[in-house]
Amino acid sequence: MKRYALASSLLAVLILSGCAQPKVQPLYGWHSYEAQMDAWFRQTTTSPDAQLQRMQDDLEKMQAAGQHPPPGFRAHMGLLHGQLGDPVSFRAALEAEKAAFPESTPYMTFLLRHFKDRE
């Protein structure tokens, strides 16, 4: 009876350990991006310059960890560059967003065209 209980306990442990999932790495490095977007939409964020600096710091951390920026990250950085009057960085960031996420092409093209009209 003891052997049966021991064998069944061991079998249960082996079966349950086989169901354990290995830790899956996230597809994107989010860092503080979600919190920054929340603050942006609630209009409780700091200056565009401070937010851009924080995002650049996050981008460096992502690159060091081998992670990719999430969708919209580069575009938001571009819009911050546009607010700060840096059209070259604005265009580069939106083009980088288009390259990373081809499905964003129509919207990025719209933003680029709209920005060009304002110049």
C-alpha positions as a LaTeX table, in Angstrom:
\begin{tabular}{lrrr}
\hline
Residue & $x$ (\AA) & $y$ (\AA) & $z$ (\AA) \\
\hline
Met1 & 0.00 & 0.00 & 0.00 \\
Lys2 & 2.87 & 2.38 & 0.81 \\
Arg3 & 4.48 & 1.67 & $-2.54$ \\
Tyr4 & 1.21 & 2.35 & $-4.32$ \\
Ala5 & 0.77 & 5.70 & $-2.50$ \\
Leu6 & 4.39 & 6.67 & $-3.20$ \\
Ala7 & 4.16 & 5.66 & $-6.85$ \\
Ser8 & 0.87 & 7.50 & $-7.37$ \\
Ser9 & 2.25 & 10.64 & $-5.65$ \\
Leu10 & 5.37 & 10.53 & $-7.82$ \\
Leu11 & 3.26 & 10.04 & $-10.95$ \\
Ala12 & 1.03 & 12.99 & $-10.00$ \\
Val13 & 4.08 & 15.22 & $-9.47$ \\
Leu14 & 5.53 & 14.21 & $-12.82$ \\
Ile15 & 2.27 & 14.82 & $-14.65$ \\
Leu16 & 1.74 & 18.21 & $-13.03$ \\
Ser17 & 5.32 & 19.31 & $-13.64$ \\
Gly18 & 4.88 & 18.44 & $-17.31$ \\
Cys19 & 2.06 & 20.97 & $-17.47$ \\
Ala20 & 4.25 & 23.80 & $-16.24$ \\
Gln21 & 4.88 & 26.43 & $-18.88$ \\
Pro22 & 8.35 & 27.88 & $-19.29$ \\
Lys23 & 8.50 & 31.61 & $-18.82$ \\
Val24 & 7.69 & 33.21 & $-22.15$ \\
Gln25 & 9.56 & 36.40 & $-22.94$ \\
Pro26 & 7.29 & 39.31 & $-23.86$ \\
Leu27 & 7.20 & 40.26 & $-27.51$ \\
Tyr28 & 7.90 & 43.92 & $-26.77$ \\
Gly29 & 9.73 & 45.88 & $-24.09$ \\
Trp30 & 7.04 & 48.06 & $-22.56$ \\
His31 & 8.99 & 49.64 & $-19.66$ \\
Ser32 & 7.19 & 52.88 & $-18.74$ \\
Tyr33 & 5.44 & 53.37 & $-22.11$ \\
Glu34 & 1.95 & 52.39 & $-20.93$ \\
Ala35 & 2.15 & 54.69 & $-17.91$ \\
Gln36 & 3.41 & 57.52 & $-20.11$ \\
Met37 & 0.58 & 57.05 & $-22.59$ \\
Asp38 & $-1.92$ & 57.05 & $-19.74$ \\
Ala39 & $-0.46$ & 60.30 & $-18.43$ \\
Trp40 & $-0.42$ & 61.73 & $-21.96$ \\
Phe41 & $-4.11$ & 61.09 & $-22.54$ \\
Arg42 & $-5.07$ & 62.28 & $-19.07$ \\
Gln43 & $-2.92$ & 65.37 & $-19.67$ \\
Thr44 & $-1.07$ & 64.83 & $-16.41$ \\
Thr45 & 2.29 & 64.26 & $-18.06$ \\
Thr46 & 5.40 & 66.34 & $-17.70$ \\
Ser47 & 6.78 & 68.44 & $-20.52$ \\
Pro48 & 7.28 & 66.86 & $-23.96$ \\
Asp49 & 11.03 & 67.21 & $-23.47$ \\
Ala50 & 10.97 & 65.25 & $-20.21$ \\
Gln51 & 8.70 & 62.58 & $-21.68$ \\
Leu52 & 10.92 & 62.26 & $-24.76$ \\
Gln53 & 13.99 & 61.84 & $-22.56$ \\
Arg54 & 12.27 & 59.12 & $-20.56$ \\
Met55 & 11.25 & 57.34 & $-23.75$ \\
Gln56 & 14.80 & 57.55 & $-25.13$ \\
Asp57 & 16.07 & 56.04 & $-21.88$ \\
Asp58 & 13.50 & 53.24 & $-22.19$ \\
Leu59 & 14.52 & 52.66 & $-25.82$ \\
Glu60 & 18.16 & 52.27 & $-24.79$ \\
Lys61 & 17.13 & 49.76 & $-22.11$ \\
Met62 & 15.07 & 47.82 & $-24.64$ \\
Gln63 & 17.93 & 47.69 & $-27.12$ \\
Ala64 & 20.35 & 46.58 & $-24.40$ \\
Ala65 & 17.95 & 43.77 & $-23.41$ \\
Gly66 & 17.37 & 42.73 & $-27.03$ \\
Gln67 & 13.72 & 43.79 & $-26.91$ \\
His68 & 11.68 & 45.62 & $-29.53$ \\
Pro69 & 9.68 & 48.79 & $-28.90$ \\
Pro70 & 5.91 & 48.21 & $-28.88$ \\
Pro71 & 3.60 & 49.47 & $-31.62$ \\
Gly72 & 3.22 & 53.24 & $-31.50$ \\
Phe73 & 6.35 & 53.81 & $-29.42$ \\
Arg74 & 8.40 & 55.33 & $-32.26$ \\
Ala75 & 5.40 & 57.27 & $-33.57$ \\
His76 & 4.80 & 58.82 & $-30.17$ \\
Met77 & 8.46 & 59.77 & $-29.95$ \\
Gly78 & 8.10 & 61.35 & $-33.39$ \\
Leu79 & 5.10 & 63.38 & $-32.28$ \\
Leu80 & 7.08 & 64.61 & $-29.29$ \\
His81 & 9.92 & 65.61 & $-31.62$ \\
Gly82 & 7.37 & 67.47 & $-33.73$ \\
Gln83 & 6.08 & 69.32 & $-30.68$ \\
Leu84 & 9.63 & 70.31 & $-29.82$ \\
Gly85 & 10.23 & 71.65 & $-33.34$ \\
Asp86 & 12.58 & 68.92 & $-34.62$ \\
Pro87 & 11.19 & 67.97 & $-38.05$ \\
Val88 & 14.13 & 65.72 & $-38.97$ \\
Ser89 & 13.68 & 63.50 & $-35.91$ \\
Phe90 & 9.90 & 63.64 & $-36.36$ \\
Arg91 & 10.14 & 62.24 & $-39.88$ \\
Ala92 & 12.78 & 59.66 & $-38.92$ \\
Ala93 & 10.66 & 58.33 & $-36.05$ \\
Leu94 & 7.52 & 58.03 & $-38.18$ \\
Glu95 & 9.45 & 56.33 & $-40.98$ \\
Ala96 & 10.90 & 53.91 & $-38.40$ \\
Glu97 & 7.37 & 53.15 & $-37.18$ \\
Lys98 & 6.27 & 52.44 & $-40.75$ \\
Ala99 & 9.24 & 50.11 & $-41.27$ \\
Ala100 & 8.64 & 48.22 & $-38.01$ \\
Phe101 & 4.86 & 47.99 & $-38.40$ \\
Pro102 & 3.82 & 48.11 & $-42.07$ \\
Glu103 & 0.15 & 48.11 & $-41.07$ \\
Ser104 & 0.71 & 51.62 & $-39.67$ \\
Thr105 & 1.72 & 52.99 & $-43.10$ \\
Pro106 & $-1.57$ & 54.76 & $-43.93$ \\
Tyr107 & $-1.66$ & 56.58 & $-40.60$ \\
Met108 & 2.05 & 57.45 & $-40.59$ \\
Thr109 & 1.72 & 58.75 & $-44.16$ \\
Phe110 & $-1.25$ & 60.85 & $-43.06$ \\
Leu111 & 0.78 & 62.31 & $-40.17$ \\
Leu112 & 3.76 & 63.02 & $-42.41$ \\
Arg113 & 1.55 & 64.70 & $-45.01$ \\
His114 & $-0.27$ & 66.72 & $-42.34$ \\
Phe115 & 3.03 & 67.84 & $-40.85$ \\
Lys116 & 4.31 & 68.83 & $-44.29$ \\
Asp117 & 1.18 & 70.95 & $-44.81$ \\
Arg118 & 1.90 & 72.81 & $-41.56$ \\
Glu119 & 5.45 & 73.74 & $-42.52$ \\
\hline
\end{tabular}
